[in-house]
């Protein structure tokens, strides 16, 4: 059976909203960072996470060679850093004030809502991408905030449905009483 064209597949998947993280690592004193929307939890026991990285990416080799990596959950106001870390041939660590150094010399993004520190467990080649699986060795919940979301090939703000539902229910209750 013939497979769909890659552009048709990409267009279909672009309609699926995804949280945005920046995965970081340091290998041989060289820092790397990449924007990822394929991040997911893989297991609760043991605590495992995973993401995909394209084999042609400049960040591919450093990420799969590093023993440890960090996952930075981006807040809705961090669109610029997501855009920067998704480009090649740019200094992803400028301005340096946006970054701190965590365990294992992992670059951690200031202002991220969560930092995960992970040890690389497995890398599996799948098509033109590789699945990277990491064991979570440390979590740092920094602050609450709206997550940065990527959908339909652009960054979007998440509407807090709890607030909308609460306001709707208050109106309903007030109207009938």
Residue frames as a rotation matrix with the C-alpha (Angstrom) as fourth column:
UNK 1
0.584 0.812 0.000 0.00
0.812 -0.584 0.000 0.00
0.000 0.000 -1.000 0.00
UNK 2
-0.129 -0.662 0.738 1.46
0.574 -0.657 -0.489 3.42
0.809 0.361 0.465 -0.93
UNK 3
-0.219 -0.051 -0.974 2.30
0.925 -0.328 -0.191 5.85
-0.310 -0.943 0.119 1.87
UNK 4
0.849 0.527 -0.041 1.14
0.501 -0.827 -0.255 9.48
-0.168 0.196 -0.966 1.94
UNK 5
0.262 -0.737 0.623 3.47
0.453 -0.477 -0.754 12.17
0.852 0.480 0.209 0.66
UNK 6
-0.396 -0.517 -0.758 5.63
0.900 -0.057 -0.432 13.71
0.180 -0.854 0.488 3.38
UNK 7
-0.951 0.066 0.303 4.20
-0.080 -0.996 -0.033 17.22
0.299 -0.056 0.953 2.86
UNK 8
-0.008 0.999 -0.052 0.62
-0.307 0.047 0.951 15.90
0.952 0.023 0.306 3.23
UNK 9
0.223 -0.004 -0.975 1.68
0.751 0.638 0.169 14.06
0.622 -0.770 0.145 6.39
UNK 10
-0.767 -0.587 -0.258 3.38
0.627 -0.602 -0.494 17.20
0.135 -0.541 0.830 7.75
UNK 11
-0.681 0.581 0.445 0.28
-0.366 -0.797 0.480 19.32
0.634 0.165 0.756 7.01
UNK 12
0.309 0.833 -0.459 -1.98
0.058 0.466 0.883 16.85
0.949 -0.299 0.096 8.82
UNK 13
0.086 -0.349 -0.933 0.27
0.926 0.373 -0.054 16.62
0.368 -0.860 0.355 11.88
UNK 14
-0.815 -0.425 0.394 0.63
0.301 -0.892 -0.339 20.41
0.495 -0.158 0.855 12.06
UNK 15
-0.053 0.899 0.434 -2.96
-0.368 -0.421 0.829 20.55
0.928 -0.116 0.354 13.30
UNK 16
0.520 0.151 -0.841 -2.02
0.607 0.627 0.488 18.59
0.601 -0.764 0.234 16.44
UNK 17
0.659 -0.278 0.698 -1.14
-0.498 -0.858 0.129 21.02
0.563 -0.433 -0.704 19.26
UNK 18
0.431 -0.606 -0.668 2.05
0.675 0.708 -0.207 20.26
0.598 -0.362 0.715 21.13
UNK 19
0.920 -0.251 -0.300 3.87
0.109 -0.571 0.813 21.67
-0.376 -0.781 -0.498 24.12
UNK 20
0.669 -0.730 0.143 7.26
-0.052 -0.238 -0.970 23.22
0.742 0.641 -0.197 23.40
UNK 21
0.846 -0.525 -0.094 10.45
0.180 0.116 0.977 22.30
-0.502 -0.843 0.193 25.23
UNK 22
0.555 -0.795 -0.243 14.11
-0.681 -0.267 -0.682 23.04
0.478 0.544 -0.690 24.63
UNK 23
0.944 -0.325 -0.065 16.40
0.321 0.847 0.425 20.06
-0.083 -0.422 0.903 25.13
UNK 24
0.638 -0.755 0.153 19.96
-0.691 -0.649 -0.318 20.94
0.339 0.097 -0.936 26.14
UNK 25
0.884 -0.462 -0.080 23.24
0.453 0.797 0.399 19.17
-0.121 -0.389 0.913 26.77
UNK 26
0.554 -0.818 -0.159 26.97
-0.819 -0.569 0.073 19.75
-0.150 0.090 -0.985 27.07
UNK 27
0.869 -0.374 0.324 29.49
0.392 0.920 0.013 17.42
-0.303 0.115 0.946 25.47
UNK 28
0.016 -0.968 0.251 33.24
0.998 0.001 -0.057 18.11
0.055 0.252 0.966 25.29
UNK 29
-0.520 -0.179 -0.835 32.61
0.509 -0.850 -0.135 21.63
-0.686 -0.495 0.533 26.69
UNK 30
-0.959 0.278 0.047 30.27
-0.104 -0.502 0.858 22.35
0.263 0.819 0.511 23.76
UNK 31
-0.555 0.831 0.040 26.68
-0.083 -0.007 -0.997 23.30
-0.828 -0.556 0.073 24.64
UNK 32
-0.929 0.366 0.058 23.77
0.106 0.113 0.988 22.38
0.355 0.924 -0.144 22.41
UNK 33
-0.557 0.826 -0.085 20.07
-0.118 -0.180 -0.976 23.25
-0.822 -0.533 0.198 22.45
UNK 34
-0.947 0.321 0.011 17.18
0.073 0.183 0.980 22.24
0.313 0.929 -0.197 20.24
UNK 35
-0.439 0.884 0.159 13.47
-0.858 -0.359 -0.367 23.11
-0.268 -0.298 0.916 20.22
UNK 36
-0.978 0.120 -0.173 11.31
0.073 0.965 0.252 19.99
0.197 0.234 -0.952 20.48
UNK 37
-0.294 0.940 0.174 7.56
-0.954 -0.301 0.011 19.48
0.063 -0.163 0.985 20.14
UNK 38
0.168 0.319 -0.933 7.69
-0.381 0.894 0.237 15.67
0.909 0.315 0.272 20.14
UNK 39
-0.799 -0.523 0.299 8.50
-0.440 0.168 -0.882 15.47
0.411 -0.836 -0.364 23.86
UNK 40
0.365 0.926 -0.098 6.43
-0.540 0.297 0.788 13.01
0.758 -0.234 0.608 25.92
UNK 41
-0.074 -0.296 0.952 6.52
-0.911 0.409 0.057 10.95
-0.406 -0.863 -0.299 29.07
UNK 42
-0.234 -0.095 -0.968 7.33
-0.691 0.717 0.097 7.35
0.684 0.691 -0.234 28.24
UNK 43
0.002 0.187 -0.982 7.02
0.484 0.859 0.165 5.63
0.875 -0.476 -0.089 31.62
UNK 44
0.600 0.237 0.765 6.16
-0.521 -0.609 0.597 6.49
0.607 -0.757 -0.242 35.21
UNK 45
0.517 -0.415 0.749 8.03
-0.644 0.387 0.660 3.55
-0.563 -0.824 -0.067 36.76
UNK 46
-0.261 -0.682 -0.684 10.84
0.834 -0.516 0.196 4.00
-0.487 -0.519 0.703 36.02
UNK 47
0.550 0.477 -0.686 10.42
0.146 -0.863 -0.483 7.71
-0.822 0.166 -0.544 35.17
UNK 48
-0.482 -0.667 0.568 11.29
0.678 0.126 0.724 7.94
-0.554 0.734 0.392 31.47
UNK 49
0.423 0.533 -0.733 10.78
-0.193 -0.737 -0.648 10.68
-0.885 0.416 -0.209 28.89
UNK 50
-0.198 -0.493 0.847 11.38
0.778 0.447 0.442 10.70
-0.596 0.746 0.295 25.16
UNK 51
0.457 0.301 -0.837 11.65
-0.322 -0.821 -0.471 12.98
-0.829 0.485 -0.279 22.16
UNK 52
0.586 -0.233 0.776 12.62
0.750 0.518 -0.411 12.76
-0.306 0.823 0.479 18.51
UNK 53
0.252 -0.562 -0.788 15.50
-0.329 -0.815 0.476 14.53
-0.910 0.139 -0.390 16.79
UNK 54
0.975 0.101 -0.197 16.21
-0.213 0.176 -0.961 14.58
-0.063 0.979 0.193 13.08
UNK 55
0.590 -0.780 0.209 19.40
0.681 0.620 0.391 12.75
-0.434 -0.088 0.896 12.15
UNK 56
0.130 -0.517 0.846 20.51
0.820 -0.423 -0.385 15.69
0.557 0.744 0.369 9.97
UNK 57
0.930 0.291 0.224 20.14
0.120 -0.818 0.563 18.20
0.346 -0.497 -0.796 12.82
UNK 58
0.039 -0.951 0.306 23.31
-0.257 -0.306 -0.917 19.92
0.966 -0.043 -0.256 14.01
UNK 59
-0.036 0.019 0.999 22.18
-0.991 -0.127 -0.034 19.03
0.126 -0.992 0.023 17.56
UNK 60
0.783 0.448 -0.431 21.74
-0.436 0.890 0.133 15.33
0.444 0.084 0.892 16.81
UNK 61
0.192 -0.786 -0.588 25.28
0.250 0.619 -0.745 14.09
0.949 -0.004 0.315 17.47
UNK 62
-0.693 -0.486 0.533 25.89
-0.366 -0.400 -0.840 16.10
0.622 -0.777 0.100 20.68
UNK 63
0.066 0.807 0.587 22.50
-0.986 -0.037 0.162 15.05
0.152 -0.590 0.793 22.12
UNK 64
0.870 0.322 -0.372 22.97
-0.306 0.946 0.103 11.35
0.386 0.025 0.922 21.50
UNK 65
0.046 -0.923 -0.382 26.59
0.274 0.379 -0.884 11.37
0.961 -0.064 0.270 22.70
UNK 66
-0.399 -0.171 0.901 25.92
-0.681 -0.603 -0.416 13.29
0.615 -0.779 0.124 25.92
UNK 67
-0.823 0.056 -0.565 25.42
0.352 0.831 -0.431 11.13
0.445 -0.554 -0.704 28.98
UNK 68
-0.355 0.697 -0.624 22.94
0.729 -0.212 -0.651 13.65
-0.586 -0.686 -0.433 30.43
UNK 69
-0.701 0.190 0.688 20.52
0.412 -0.679 0.607 16.17
0.583 0.709 0.398 28.97
UNK 70
-0.793 0.461 -0.398 18.07
0.167 -0.464 -0.870 18.75
-0.586 -0.756 0.291 30.25
UNK 71
-0.368 0.768 0.524 14.47
0.812 -0.009 0.583 19.39
0.452 0.641 -0.620 29.26
UNK 72
-0.920 0.055 -0.389 13.26
0.144 -0.873 -0.465 22.98
-0.365 -0.484 0.795 29.69
UNK 73
-0.113 0.951 0.286 9.47
0.986 0.142 -0.085 23.43
-0.121 0.273 -0.954 29.58
UNK 74
-0.877 -0.294 0.379 8.86
0.388 -0.900 0.200 26.78
0.282 0.322 0.904 27.90
UNK 75
-0.294 0.739 -0.606 6.46
0.521 -0.408 -0.750 29.39
-0.801 -0.536 -0.266 29.21
UNK 76
0.513 0.631 0.582 4.20
0.806 -0.122 -0.579 31.22
-0.294 0.766 -0.572 26.73
UNK 77
0.905 -0.172 -0.389 6.43
-0.202 -0.979 -0.037 34.31
-0.374 0.112 -0.921 26.81
UNK 78
0.025 -0.984 0.176 9.48
-0.282 0.162 0.946 32.35
-0.959 -0.073 -0.274 25.59
UNK 79
0.871 0.391 0.297 8.61
0.179 0.312 -0.933 32.17
-0.458 0.866 0.202 21.91
UNK 80
0.700 -0.644 -0.308 11.84
-0.702 -0.540 -0.465 33.92
0.133 0.541 -0.830 20.88
UNK 81
-0.234 -0.820 0.523 14.02
-0.834 0.446 0.325 31.27
-0.500 -0.360 -0.788 22.53
UNK 82
0.251 0.398 0.883 11.96
0.115 0.893 -0.435 28.51
-0.961 0.211 0.178 20.89
UNK 83
0.990 0.123 -0.069 12.46
-0.041 -0.213 -0.976 30.15
-0.134 0.969 -0.206 17.49
UNK 84
0.362 -0.929 -0.080 16.19
-0.932 -0.359 -0.049 30.65
0.017 0.092 -0.996 18.10
UNK 85
-0.333 -0.530 0.780 16.78
-0.617 0.748 0.245 27.06
-0.713 -0.399 -0.576 19.19
UNK 86
0.503 0.541 0.674 14.90
0.196 0.688 -0.699 25.76
-0.842 0.483 0.240 16.15
UNK 87
0.921 -0.225 -0.319 17.29
-0.386 -0.412 -0.825 27.45
0.054 0.883 -0.466 13.69
UNK 88
0.566 -0.820 0.081 20.66
0.803 0.571 0.172 26.22
-0.187 -0.032 0.982 12.56
UNK 89
-0.177 -0.803 0.569 23.76
0.845 -0.420 -0.331 28.38
0.505 0.422 0.753 12.27
UNK 90
0.371 0.247 0.895 22.75
-0.218 -0.914 0.342 30.75
0.903 -0.322 -0.285 15.10
UNK 91
-0.804 -0.593 0.036 24.12
-0.118 0.100 -0.988 31.26
0.582 -0.799 -0.151 18.60
UNK 92
0.092 0.918 -0.385 21.44
0.272 0.348 0.897 29.55
0.958 -0.187 -0.218 20.64
UNK 93
0.152 -0.109 -0.982 22.99
0.981 0.135 0.137 30.73
0.118 -0.985 0.128 23.90
UNK 94
-0.937 -0.330 0.113 22.77
0.321 -0.942 -0.097 34.44
0.138 -0.054 0.989 23.28
UNK 95
0.217 -0.607 0.765 21.98
-0.668 -0.664 -0.338 36.30
0.712 -0.437 -0.549 25.40
UNK 96
-0.487 -0.527 -0.696 23.98
0.111 0.753 -0.648 34.37
0.866 -0.393 -0.308 27.96
UNK 97
-0.817 0.206 0.539 21.92
-0.572 -0.410 -0.710 35.95
0.075 -0.888 0.453 30.77
UNK 98
0.189 0.965 -0.182 19.00
-0.931 0.235 0.278 33.69
0.311 0.117 0.943 29.79
UNK 99
0.485 -0.085 -0.870 20.95
-0.076 0.987 -0.139 30.56
0.871 0.134 0.473 30.74
UNK 100
0.399 -0.415 0.817 22.24
-0.902 -0.018 0.432 28.98
-0.164 -0.910 -0.382 33.94
UNK 101
-0.337 -0.560 -0.757 24.44
-0.592 0.751 -0.292 25.93
0.732 0.350 -0.585 34.35
UNK 102
0.617 0.651 0.442 22.83
-0.774 0.399 0.493 22.93
0.145 -0.646 0.750 36.01
UNK 103
0.373 -0.444 0.815 24.04
-0.340 0.752 0.565 19.49
-0.863 -0.488 0.130 37.04
UNK 104
0.171 -0.420 0.891 26.47
0.689 0.698 0.197 17.81
-0.705 0.580 0.409 34.61
UNK 105
-0.730 -0.477 -0.490 27.08
0.111 -0.790 0.603 21.28
-0.675 0.386 0.629 33.05
UNK 106
-0.316 0.713 0.626 23.64
0.949 0.234 0.212 21.10
0.005 0.661 -0.751 31.42
UNK 107
-0.973 0.070 0.222 22.44
-0.041 -0.990 0.133 24.52
0.229 0.121 0.966 30.21
UNK 108
-0.340 0.899 -0.275 19.13
0.923 0.263 -0.280 25.38
-0.180 -0.349 -0.920 31.89
UNK 109
-0.448 0.261 0.855 16.87
0.449 -0.762 0.467 28.12
0.773 0.593 0.224 30.61
UNK 110
-0.913 0.176 -0.368 15.97
0.243 -0.491 -0.837 30.80
-0.328 -0.853 0.405 33.12
UNK 111
-0.537 0.788 -0.303 12.22
-0.782 -0.599 -0.172 31.48
-0.317 0.145 0.938 33.11
UNK 112
-0.566 0.357 -0.743 11.29
-0.254 0.782 0.569 27.93
0.784 0.512 -0.352 32.10
UNK 113
0.306 0.778 0.548 8.43
-0.831 -0.061 0.552 26.50
0.463 -0.625 0.628 34.13
UNK 114
0.885 -0.056 0.463 10.11
-0.209 0.840 0.501 23.11
-0.417 -0.540 0.731 34.66
UNK 115
-0.009 -0.890 -0.457 13.60
-0.970 0.118 -0.212 21.64
0.243 0.441 -0.864 34.30
UNK 116
0.961 0.137 0.242 14.11
-0.192 0.957 0.219 17.89
-0.202 -0.257 0.945 33.99
UNK 117
-0.086 -0.991 -0.102 17.58
-0.977 0.064 0.203 16.42
-0.195 0.117 -0.974 34.32
UNK 118
0.874 0.473 0.111 17.85
-0.417 0.848 -0.326 13.12
-0.248 0.238 0.939 32.45
UNK 119
-0.312 -0.907 0.281 20.41
-0.464 0.404 0.788 10.42
-0.829 0.116 -0.547 31.80
UNK 120
-0.032 0.258 -0.966 20.40
-0.991 0.118 0.064 9.11
0.131 0.959 0.252 28.24
UNK 121
0.071 0.179 0.981 19.02
-0.499 0.858 -0.120 5.57
-0.863 -0.481 0.151 28.25
UNK 122
-0.146 -0.010 0.989 18.46
0.640 0.762 0.102 4.65
-0.755 0.648 -0.104 24.63
UNK 123
-0.223 0.094 -0.970 18.56
-0.673 -0.735 0.083 6.04
-0.705 0.672 0.227 21.09
UNK 124
-0.167 0.281 0.945 16.61
0.497 0.852 -0.166 4.28
-0.852 0.442 -0.281 18.36
UNK 125
-0.883 -0.162 -0.440 16.73
-0.288 -0.554 0.781 5.20
-0.370 0.817 0.443 14.67
UNK 126
-0.125 0.899 0.420 13.26
0.619 0.401 -0.675 5.46
-0.775 0.175 -0.607 13.10
UNK 127
0.716 0.353 0.602 13.10
0.698 -0.366 -0.616 6.75
0.003 0.861 -0.508 9.54
UNK 128
0.160 -0.667 0.728 14.79
0.411 -0.625 -0.663 10.14
0.897 0.406 0.174 9.24
UNK 129
0.348 0.019 0.937 14.55
-0.716 -0.640 0.279 10.75
0.605 -0.768 -0.209 13.02
UNK 130
-0.534 -0.484 -0.693 15.92
0.189 0.731 -0.656 9.15
0.824 -0.481 -0.299 16.17
UNK 131
0.690 0.721 0.071 13.96
-0.018 -0.081 0.997 8.49
0.724 -0.689 -0.043 19.33
UNK 132
-0.540 -0.827 0.158 15.93
-0.140 -0.097 -0.985 9.56
0.830 -0.554 -0.063 22.40
UNK 133
0.623 0.692 -0.365 14.82
0.220 0.293 0.931 8.08
0.751 -0.660 0.030 25.73
UNK 134
-0.460 -0.773 0.437 16.04
-0.246 -0.362 -0.899 9.48
0.853 -0.521 -0.024 29.02
UNK 135
0.054 0.379 -0.924 15.65
0.858 0.456 0.237 8.47
0.511 -0.806 -0.300 32.66
UNK 136
0.439 0.185 0.880 14.59
-0.126 -0.956 0.264 11.43
0.890 -0.226 -0.396 34.79
UNK 137
-0.206 -0.639 -0.741 17.10
0.748 0.385 -0.540 11.87
0.630 -0.666 0.399 37.61
UNK 138
-0.710 -0.015 -0.704 15.87
0.548 -0.639 -0.539 15.24
-0.442 -0.769 0.462 38.89
UNK 139
0.068 0.745 0.663 12.87
0.851 -0.391 0.351 17.53
0.521 0.540 -0.661 38.51
UNK 140
-0.800 -0.225 -0.557 12.71
0.481 -0.795 -0.369 21.24
-0.359 -0.563 0.744 39.22
UNK 141
0.167 0.888 0.427 9.29
0.941 -0.272 0.198 22.85
0.293 0.369 -0.882 39.09
UNK 142
-0.750 -0.658 0.065 10.20
0.630 -0.741 -0.231 26.51
0.200 -0.133 0.971 38.86
UNK 143
-0.776 0.546 -0.316 6.90
-0.334 -0.780 -0.528 28.35
-0.535 -0.305 0.788 38.52
UNK 144
-0.070 0.806 0.587 3.41
0.695 0.462 -0.551 28.06
-0.716 0.370 -0.593 37.19
UNK 145
-0.407 -0.020 -0.913 2.50
-0.486 -0.842 0.235 29.71
-0.774 0.539 0.333 33.96
UNK 146
0.738 0.671 -0.077 0.91
-0.376 0.313 -0.872 29.11
-0.561 0.672 0.483 30.64
UNK 147
-0.001 -0.763 0.647 2.89
0.388 0.596 0.703 26.70
-0.922 0.252 0.295 28.49
UNK 148
-0.328 -0.176 -0.928 4.14
-0.777 -0.508 0.371 27.62
-0.537 0.843 0.030 25.04
UNK 149
0.211 0.520 0.828 2.10
0.181 0.811 -0.556 25.65
-0.961 0.267 0.077 22.47
UNK 150
-0.730 -0.413 -0.544 2.87
-0.490 -0.238 0.839 24.96
-0.476 0.879 -0.029 18.82
UNK 151
-0.114 0.749 0.653 -0.04
0.483 0.616 -0.622 24.28
-0.868 0.244 -0.432 16.44
UNK 152
0.778 0.467 0.420 -0.72
0.555 -0.198 -0.808 24.84
-0.294 0.862 -0.413 12.75
UNK 153
0.169 -0.882 0.440 2.94
0.907 -0.036 -0.420 25.79
0.386 0.470 0.794 12.23
UNK 154
-0.118 -0.251 0.961 2.90
-0.121 -0.957 -0.265 28.68
0.986 -0.148 0.083 14.68
UNK 155
-0.867 -0.188 -0.462 3.14
0.439 0.156 -0.885 29.40
0.238 -0.970 -0.053 18.39
UNK 156
-0.061 0.928 0.368 -0.21
0.036 -0.366 0.930 29.98
0.997 0.070 -0.011 20.07
UNK 157
-0.696 -0.055 0.716 -1.44
-0.676 -0.286 -0.679 30.99
0.242 -0.957 0.162 23.50
UNK 158
-0.723 0.449 -0.526 -3.26
0.493 0.868 0.063 28.38
0.484 -0.214 -0.848 25.52
UNK 159
-0.161 0.761 0.629 -6.70
-0.568 -0.593 0.571 29.44
0.807 -0.265 0.528 26.62
UNK 160
-0.971 -0.152 0.187 -7.31
-0.236 0.456 -0.858 28.46
0.045 -0.877 -0.478 30.22
UNK 161
-0.416 0.865 -0.280 -10.52
-0.048 0.287 0.957 26.46
0.908 0.412 -0.078 29.84
UNK 162
-0.427 0.257 -0.867 -10.91
0.881 0.334 -0.335 26.20
0.204 -0.907 -0.369 33.62
UNK 163
-0.828 0.109 -0.551 -11.49
0.120 -0.924 -0.364 29.96
-0.548 -0.368 0.751 33.76
UNK 164
-0.763 0.566 -0.312 -13.86
-0.540 -0.295 0.788 29.89
0.354 0.770 0.531 30.77
UNK 165
-0.372 0.635 -0.678 -15.84
0.380 0.770 0.513 26.96
0.847 -0.067 -0.527 32.22
UNK 166
-0.591 0.107 -0.800 -15.99
0.789 -0.133 -0.600 28.62
-0.170 -0.985 -0.006 35.64
UNK 167
-0.871 0.262 -0.417 -17.30
-0.268 -0.962 -0.045 31.89
-0.413 0.073 0.908 34.16
UNK 168
-0.637 0.653 -0.410 -19.81
-0.370 0.208 0.905 30.00
0.677 0.728 0.109 32.01
UNK 169
-0.369 0.487 -0.792 -21.13
0.691 0.713 0.116 28.02
0.621 -0.505 -0.600 34.98
UNK 170
-0.756 0.087 -0.649 -21.43
0.478 -0.605 -0.637 31.18
-0.447 -0.792 0.416 37.09
UNK 171
-0.820 0.477 -0.316 -23.55
-0.572 -0.696 0.433 32.82
-0.014 0.536 0.844 34.36
UNK 172
-0.488 0.647 -0.586 -25.74
-0.011 0.667 0.745 29.72
0.873 0.371 -0.318 34.04
UNK 173
-0.482 0.260 -0.837 -26.32
0.850 0.372 -0.374 29.55
0.214 -0.891 -0.400 37.78
UNK 174
-0.819 0.101 -0.565 -27.09
0.178 -0.891 -0.418 33.27
-0.546 -0.443 0.711 38.02
UNK 175
-0.824 0.497 -0.271 -29.51
-0.495 -0.400 0.771 33.28
0.275 0.770 0.576 35.07
UNK 176
-0.376 0.707 -0.599 -31.77
0.155 0.685 0.712 30.49
0.914 0.175 -0.367 36.31
UNK 177
-0.637 -0.019 -0.770 -32.02
0.738 0.273 -0.617 31.52
0.222 -0.962 -0.160 39.95
